Amino acid sequence: MKMIMYSLLILIGLLALIITCLEVFTTYTVSESIHKEAPVKTYQEITIDASLQKIYEIMSDINQWAEWHHDVKESRLNGPFKKGSSFDWKSGGLTIHSTLHTTIPGQKIGWSGKAFGAFAIHNWSFIEHNGKTIVKVEESMEGWLVYLMQNTFQKGLENSLQLWLRNLKLKAEQ
């Protein structure tokens, strides 16, 4: 019985060491465009009956995301809303540290972020058309955990962004 316990402890220790090494030594390429070769990626779009300016203001007010998008549990911008600023947020059970890479007023917002076993690049664009706004979002995800659970992450990402767009629409059209 002792031998089984020791073997189990060694196995758990090795697994913890492997995961720690994956987290510490894995690097990701930060870019302003999504990674087309990433194992998980999606493109979503919605038309919202609200001005482009209103939608941009809602999306750029990171500290208020949790008030209207219930997938986000907390969000805090660490400084001004500008390229290079970071923010921390919780979504889908993950604590995420992100950095803004694009902040073009009234046009685009983009960030990349790292969480346990994952790295994502988010890009949002806003196009005014006939008094309404077309919101487009694209995202890629990669990382050791994403590779291991690719199908789960793909479905989760698609559902999450669809919900985010619906919640944005509800908030902007109030």
C-alpha positions in Angstrom: 0.0 0.0 0.0 2.9 2.3 0.9 4.4 1.7 -2.5 1.2 2.7 -4.3 1.0 5.9 -2.3 4.6 6.8 -3.0 4.1 6.1 -6.7 0.9 8.2 -6.8 2.7 11.1 -5.0 5.6 10.9 -7.5 3.2 10.9 -10.4 1.3 13.9 -9.0 4.6 15.7 -8.4 5.8 15.0 -12.0 2.6 16.3 -13.4 2.8 19.4 -11.3 6.4 20.0 -12.5 5.4 19.5 -16.1 2.5 22.0 -15.8 4.7 24.5 -14.0 7.3 24.2 -16.7 4.7 24.7 -19.4 3.4 27.8 -17.7 6.8 29.3 -17.0 8.7 28.5 -20.2 5.9 28.9 -22.9 6.1 32.1 -24.8 3.5 33.7 -27.0 3.7 36.1 -29.9 1.8 39.2 -29.2 0.4 40.9 -32.3 -2.3 43.2 -33.4 -4.0 40.6 -35.5 -5.3 37.2 -34.4 -3.1 34.1 -35.1 -4.7 32.4 -38.1 -2.8 29.2 -37.2 -4.1 29.0 -33.6 -6.0 25.9 -32.8 -9.1 27.9 -31.6 -10.4 31.0 -33.5 -13.8 32.5 -34.2 -15.3 35.5 -36.0 -18.6 36.9 -34.9 -20.7 39.9 -36.0 -23.9 41.7 -34.9 -25.8 44.8 -36.0 -26.8 47.1 -33.2 -29.4 49.9 -33.4 -27.2 52.4 -31.6 -24.5 54.9 -32.6 -21.0 53.9 -33.2 -19.8 56.3 -30.5 -22.2 54.8 -27.9 -21.0 51.3 -28.5 -17.3 52.4 -28.5 -17.9 54.1 -25.1 -19.5 51.0 -23.7 -16.7 48.7 -24.9 -13.9 51.1 -23.8 -15.3 51.4 -20.3 -13.6 48.2 -19.1 -14.3 48.8 -15.4 -18.0 48.6 -16.2 -18.1 45.4 -18.3 -19.3 43.2 -15.4 -22.4 45.4 -15.0 -23.8 44.5 -18.4 -21.9 41.4 -19.5 -22.4 38.7 -16.8 -19.7 36.4 -18.2 -17.3 39.0 -16.8 -17.1 38.8 -13.0 -14.6 41.6 -12.4 -12.7 43.9 -14.7 -10.2 46.6 -13.8 -8.2 48.9 -16.1 -4.8 49.7 -14.8 -4.3 53.2 -16.1 -5.8 55.2 -19.0 -7.6 53.5 -21.9 -4.8 53.6 -24.4 -2.4 51.3 -26.3 -0.1 49.6 -23.9 -2.3 49.8 -20.8 -3.2 46.6 -19.0 -6.3 45.3 -17.4 -7.3 42.4 -15.2 -10.5 40.5 -15.5 -12.3 37.3 -14.6 -14.3 35.4 -17.2 -15.3 31.8 -17.6 -13.6 30.8 -14.3 -10.3 32.2 -15.5 -8.3 35.2 -14.2 -6.9 37.0 -17.2 -4.2 39.7 -17.5 -4.6 41.6 -20.8 -2.9 44.4 -22.6 -4.5 46.8 -25.0 -2.8 46.7 -28.4 -5.4 48.8 -30.4 -7.5 51.8 -29.3 -8.7 53.7 -32.3 -11.6 55.9 -31.1 -14.8 54.9 -32.8 -13.2 52.2 -34.9 -11.3 49.5 -33.2 -10.4 48.0 -29.8 -8.0 45.1 -29.4 -6.1 43.3 -26.6 -4.2 40.2 -25.9 -4.2 38.3 -22.7 -2.8 35.3 -20.9 -4.5 33.0 -18.5 -3.6 29.5 -17.1 -2.6 27.4 -20.1 -4.0 29.9 -22.7 -3.2 33.0 -24.6 -5.8 35.0 -26.6 -5.9 37.9 -29.0 -9.2 39.8 -29.2 -10.1 42.4 -31.9 -13.3 44.4 -32.1 -14.2 46.7 -35.0 -17.1 49.1 -35.3 -18.7 50.2 -38.6 -21.5 52.7 -38.8 -24.1 51.8 -41.5 -27.5 53.5 -42.0 -27.7 54.8 -38.4 -26.8 51.4 -36.9 -23.5 49.9 -36.0 -22.0 46.7 -37.2 -19.8 45.1 -34.5 -17.3 42.5 -35.6 -15.1 40.5 -33.3 -12.4 38.0 -34.0 -10.4 36.0 -31.5 -7.7 33.4 -31.5 -6.6 31.2 -28.6 -3.6 29.0 -28.2 -1.6 27.4 -25.4 -0.9 24.0 -24.0 -4.3 23.7 -22.3 -6.1 25.0 -25.4 -4.3 22.3 -27.5 -5.3 19.6 -25.1 -9.0 20.7 -24.9 -9.4 22.3 -28.4 -13.0 21.3 -28.9 -14.1 22.5 -25.5 -12.3 25.8 -25.9 -13.7 26.3 -29.5 -17.3 25.8 -28.4 -16.8 27.9 -25.3 -15.2 30.8 -27.2 -18.0 30.8 -29.8 -20.7 30.8 -27.2 -18.9 33.4 -25.1 -18.5 35.9 -27.9 -22.1 35.4 -29.1 -23.3 36.1 -25.5 -21.0 39.1 -25.3 -22.4 40.6 -28.5 -26.0 40.0 -27.4 -25.3 41.6 -24.1 -23.6 44.6 -25.8 -26.6 44.9 -28.1 -29.0 44.9 -25.1 -26.9 47.5 -23.2 -26.5 49.8 -26.3 -30.1 49.7 -27.3 -31.6 50.5 -23.9 
